[in-house]
C-alpha cells in the first residue's frame, strides 16, 4: 500500500493494520516506479496526509487521481494529465456553498459566545476535528481541549505530525477532571456521538451536507456548521476546467452524484466525461 507517512499512521490508529512489509510511505513529490510505471503523490487539502496521485504509464500517457480535496488552486494544486479521475462527493449542481468563505468566522464567533456561557462540544469525523482544533487555536480560543477514545489517539498522531492545538487533555486523566469542573473547555467527539448530545454543552456538528447557511440551529443548544473537507460543486468544476484533461472519470465508488457531474462536464466544458463504476 502506497500512502503518505501520515496517512499510513492514521490508518493504523483507526484499526486498518497495514503490515510493515506491505506499506510504502511516500513523501509528496517523490517519484517511484511500479511495474514500469512512474508515480508520485502531491498535496491535497483535505485531512492531514491527504494526497493526489500522478501516474506516468508505460506508453507515456498520464493519469491524475484527485482523491478527496477542497480549495483547488490554493491548498490543493491543480494537476494536468491525459486522464483525470476526480472525486464527486458533492457532484450535483445544487451542492454549492456560496457562503463557504464565511463559515470559519461564524463558527469561531459562535464558539466564543458559547464559551462565555458554559462548555462547548464539537462533533465531527477524524481529521475534520483536528482541523477545527487548529482553526480555533489560531483564532485565539484559549479554553482547554478535551478528547477521548479514538479521537484522542488520532489527535496524538496528528500532533506528532505537526498539528499545534495547544493544551489537549484526555478525558481519563486527573487534570481533565478539574478542567471539566470549571465548565470552561471544548470537548471534541466523533460525529456519531451527536445523537447522544446533552444540554450541558453548546453542541456543534461539523457537516459538509449543509448548503443553505453557514450555521444552522437544530435545537436549543445545538448547531450544524457547514464546514466541509470536500470540494463543493463549483470547486469540482473549477478543477476540471483548469486541468483540461482529454478524459474525466468521475468517481462513483462513494458518491451517487458522479453521473450528474460527468453530464455537466460534457455539456458545459466540452470535455469527454464518464462516471465509474456505472
N, C-alpha and C positions, 0 to 999 in steps of 0.2 A: 504494500500500500504506500503510495506517494502522497505526502502532505507536508505542510509547514511543520516545523518542530512544535509550535504552539498547538496546532490542530491535533497532532498525534497525542500530546499530553492531555488535552481536553477529552479526547475520545476515551482514554484510559480512565479518567475521572468519572465519566458517565457510564462506565461499565462495558465499553466496547474494547475488550482486551486484544490489542494488536501484538502478536508475538514479535519480539525484537528482530528476529531473523527475517520477518516479512514486512517490516516497516522501513521506509526510506525517507527520513526527514530531508526536506529540500528547502533551502533558503530562497527568497524572492530573487529572480533574475539569474539564477544559476542554471545553466544548461546541463541536461543529462541525455544519454542515448539509451533507448529501449527498443530492442529488436530492429535496429537500423533506422529508427525514427528519433528525432530530437524533440525534447520537451523542456519547458521552463514554466515556473509559476510567477505570476505578477499579482500585485496587491489588489484587493477588493475591499471597499469599505462596507463592512457587514458586522461580524463579530471579530474579536481578536483572532489572528491567524488565518482569516478567510483569504482565499486566493482564486484568481483566474488561471486558466491553463492555456498555454500557447504550444501548438504541436506543428512541427515541420515533418511531413510524411516523406516516404522514400521517393515518391515521384515529384517532389518539390512543391506540392501544394501545402497550404497552411490551414489550420483549424483553430478557432478560438472558442473556448467554453467559459462563459462568464461566471458560472456558479451564482450564488446569491450576492447581490450588491445593491448599493444606492449611490447617490451623488456622482453620476457619470461625468468624467472630465474634471472632477475635483478630487474627492477622496478615492475614486475608482478611475484609473486611467482607461481610456477607450482604446482597445486594441483592434487592429485591422488584419483580417485574414480572408482567404477564399471562402471559407465556411464559418459562419458564426452560429454557435449554439447558445441561446440566451434563455435565462430563467423567465418564467411567465406567471409568477405568483399573483401579481395584480395586472394581468394581461387584458382585462376588459376595459374598453374606452371610458366607462363610468368610474373607474377606480383612479381618480385623480385627487390630489390634495393641494389645492391652490394656496392653502394656508400653511404648508409644511415648514416655511421659514419662521412661523410664529409659535410652533409647538413647544420648542425648548423653553422659550421665555415664559409662556403661560404656565407650563409645568413647574418651572422654578418659582414663579410668583405664588402659585397655589401651595406648594410645599412650604415656603416660608410663612405664608399666612397660617397654614395648618399647625406648624410647629409652635406658633405663638399660643395655640390653644391646647396642645397636647401631642402625644406621639403620632408618628406617621408610619404607614406600612405601604411598601411599594411591591407590586406583584408583576412578574414578567418571566420570560424564558431566559435560560442561561445565555450569557453573552450580552443580552439587552440589559439585564440587571446591572452588570458590571459597567456598561456604558452609562447607565443612569447614575451610578455611584460617581464616576469620573465627572460627569456633567454637573452634578450637584456640588461637588467639592470645588471645581473650577469657578463656579458661580458664587462661592463664598459661604455655602452652607456648612456650619461648624458642628452640628449635632453629631454625636457618635452614631456609627452604623452598626447594626446588629444582624448577624446572619446565622444560619444553622443548616445542618444536613448537607445535601449535595451543593446547595448554594455556597456554603462555607468552603467546601473543597474546591469548587470551581473558582471562587474568589481568591483563594490562596494561590492557586496556579497562575491566575491572571496577574496577581501582584508579583509573583516571581518572574513573569514575562514582561513586566514593565508598567502595569496598572498602578496608579498612585491615588488611592481613595482615602488616604489619611487614616484616622482611627477606625478600625473594624474589629468588633468583638464577636466571638462566637457565643451563642446563647447559653452554653452549658458551663461557662466559667464565672467565678465569683464577681469579677469586675462588671460583667454584663448584668448580673442580678441587681447591682447597685444602680447602674445606669437606668435600667427599666423602672426602678422605683421612682426615679426623678420625673419620669414621663416626658423627658426631652431626648428623643432619639428617632432614628429612621430604621425600621426593620425591613429587610428585603426577603421576599418569599417567592417560591415558584408560582407561575401563572395558575396552575391547577388548584392552588390553595385559596384562590379568590372567593370561591363559593363558601369557604369556611370563615370568611371575614366577620369581624365583630364591630360594634360601635365604639369600642375602646379607642380605636385608631381612626384617623382620617386615611382612607384607603385609595390608592391609585393603581389602576390596572393599565399596564403598557400594552397597547394593541394596535397593530397596523390595519385592523379591519374597520377603523372609524374614518369615514370620508366626508363627514358633514361639518365637523367643528373640531378645533384643536383639543378641547377638553369638554367632555360631556358628563353631566351629573346623572348618576344612576339611582342613587338613594340618598338619604340624609347625610351620610358620611362617606360616600364612595363616588369615584370619578373614573371614567375611561379616558386615557391620554393617547392621542393618535401618534404615538412615537413608533416608527417602523424602521426596521433594518433592511427592508426590501425597497427596490425601486418601485415607484408608482407608475401608472401607465405612461405619463409624459416622459419619465426618465428612461423607460424601456425604449420608447420611440426615439428619444434623443441619442441613445447609444447606437441603435441600428443606423440612424441617419448619418451619424458621424463616422461610423465604421465602414459603411458602404461595401459589404461583402457581396459575393456573387450569389450566395445562398444563405438563407437564415433558417435555422431549425429552432422552433420554439419548444422549450422543454415542458412536455405534458406529463412527465412522470409524477409530479407533485402538484399539478395545477390543472383545473378544469377549464382554464381560460386560454390555453395555448392556441387553440383553434381561432379564437377571437383575435388574438394578437397577430397570428400569421395572416389572417384575412386582411387586417388593417394594413400590414406592411406591404402586401401585394398591391392592394388597391390605391394606397396613398403615397407609398415611397417607390413603387415600381420595381421592387426587388423580389425575386423569387423566394417564397417562404412556405414552409411546411411544418405542421405540428407533428411531433413524435414523442412517445408512441401514439398511434392514431386510435 
